[in-house]
Amino acid sequence: MNQQQSSLPSDATPPRSNKWLVILAATLVVVFALVFARFAFFAGKGTAEGPQGSSSLANASPFATATPITGSGNGSSSGTVVPGQTPAMTPIIPGYPAPNVISPLGQQAIQTANAMFGVHRKIIIVSLSGQYLQAIQDGKIILWTYVITGRAALSTPPGSYQIFLKSSPLTFIPISTDPKNPFFGYPSKVQYGMEFLSGGFYIHDTWWHSIYGPGLTFDHYDPGRLEWQEGSHGCVNTPEHAMTFLYQWADLGTPVEVLND
């Protein structure tokens, strides 16, 4: 009895294995899991500005503090008063100079600025002890905001100055990349900068702070950034939405009084 044996044709191929598809899918799952963990559990390190600027693009905005803003344009090509209102997002911190009133030293600073630079409708006052900035027009505060000024080794120098350069956007390039150097930092992109003292002393926005105010020029923990920080390299670090107003409002030549009050 003859038995017939069946066999596959010589050109037939065995069924394909899904092994490589499984490996690819598993790899993608691992990659997506790592990316999710990076952004969910580890905050990026905040940067610190250096004393030199060059154009670049800004990053996300932080929190801010301001009082209502009212006024009308003054016809200047380099600055104007922005009508409308900004929200008061942070209460006044007790135990420190009040940021929503002009102090006696501030009144004196206004007179000093008028004597040095001529009478100006606008003036910016920065309080080092109160860690606040006031935008004053016609003798009235139209905006105040808490700020962070220079750390102990690189303090913001008190004195009478004027805004002589406005840049938007810009990037601060650190002097040093050595973590042991007090000038150490990373290239830091901001949206608005106004230089008031030669050598790279700016009033500018920051995205690497979530809190502003007294006591933050020393080592402190920033809960919004989940990291330890300290004061600036001498600049006046300002919340971005307050800086947006200041940049549009301030003219070139606007006096800046930095008070060691």
VOFI-711084 format. One record per residue (C-alpha): residue in one letter; x, y, z. Coordinates in steps of 0.05 Angstrom, whole numbers, plus 5000, padded with zeros to 4 digits. Example, Ala and Ser with C-alpha at 12.3 -4.5 7.8 and 13.67 -1.06 7.14 Angstrom:
% VOFI-711084
A524649105156;S527349795143;
***
This chain:
% VOFI-711084
M500050005000;N503050654979;Q502951225028;Q502651925000;Q506652435039;S504753155034;S510053705040;L510354445032;P512254714965;S519554894960;D518055634954;A513355675015;T515656075076;P513855915148;P509256395185;R512657035208;S514257125281;N511457725319;K517757735362;W520458385334;L513758735339;V513358545412;I520458805424;L518859455389;A512459555429;A515959415495;T521459905477;L516460455462;V512860325528;V519360395567;V521361035531;F514561365543;A514861145616;L521661465625;V519462115592;F513262145636;A517362015699;R522362565680;F517063105676;A512462845730;F517562735785;F523763135769;A523463895760;G528664205716;K534264605749;G533065345750;T538065795716;A541566425741;E542767025699;G549667275681;P551568005669;Q551468025593;G545467985547;S543867785476;S537467665438;S533667005446;L526866725462;A523666715531;N520666145570;A514366055613;S512066585661;P512166525737;F507366795790;A507067545801;T504568085848;A501668755829;T496569275848;P491369555800;I494169965743;T490570565714;G492571125668;S493071345596;G498571395545;N503671945550;G505371985477;S512371715485;S515271255433;S519270835482;G514170765538;T506870845554;V501870725609;V497970085597;P490570165615;G486969615652;Q488669215714;T493268685738;P491168205794;A493868235864;M496167515869;T500367555932;P498567915997;I503168426030;I508368076073;P507968346145;G514168546183;Y517668886125;P517169566091;A510369636058;P510869575982;N504169935969;V506170605999;I511771085983;S516371106044;P519571746069;L526171506038;G522471385974;Q519672085974;Q526672345984;A529171905927;I523972215880;Q526572905897;T533772665887;A532072375818;N528573015797;A534573425818;M539472965782;F535672795719;G530473335713;V523073275730;H520272605706;R513072375708;K515471665719;I520371365767;I522070655790;I523870525862;V527169875884;S527469725958;L533069245978;S530469136049;G523269046027;Q525068675963;Y519769045923;L519369495862;Q514670085853;A512770415788;I510871125805;Q507571625758;D505772335777;G507372185850;K502871565855;I504370825855;I501070515794;L504369825802;W508269475856;T511368785856;Y515768365900;V522568225868;I529067865882;T535468275880;G542768075885;R545467545932;A550467745986;A556667645943;L553567995883;S548968515914;T544969015874;P548469685886;P544170245916;G544170905879;S540871355828;Y540571095757;Q536771155692;I534370635642;F538970685582;L537570035545;K531269625533;S531768935501;S526468425483;P527667855483;L534667715509;T539067175539;F543867275597;I550566925587;P554166755653;I561366965665;S563266285692;T561065555683;D564865345745;P559765175800;K564765425853;N565066115822;P559966625848;F558666825776;F556866115757;G550366035718;Y546965775655;P544866175594;S538166455617;K532766675568;V528067245588;Q522867645551;Y524168355576;G530368705602;M531769425620;E538969605637;F539970145689;L547370075707;S553169915661;G556069225671;G549668845659;F545069075716;Y537968965690;I530868975713;H528168355679;D523067795683;T524867095707;W521666425695;W526066055745;H522866345807;S515866205832;I516366645895;Y518967355906;G519967805965;P524067916029;G529067386051;L529967075983;T536767365967;F539566826012;D539166066004;H531865876003;Y527365325977;D522865505918;P516565075924;G514465205853;R521064995824;L522464445875;E529664675885;W534265095927;Q535865795901;E538866455922;G538967175899;S540867435831;H547667635804;G545868365817;C539768445772;V532768585796;N528967945783;T521668115769;P515367695756;E513967665682;H507067965680;A509368555722;M515468625677;T510868615616;F507569245642;L514169575663;Y517369465595;Q511569795559;W510870345610;A518070565623;D521471055577;L528871065562;G531571545614;T526471355667;P529971435735;V531270815777;E532570935851;V535470325887;L534570445961;N538570106016;D532870236065;
***
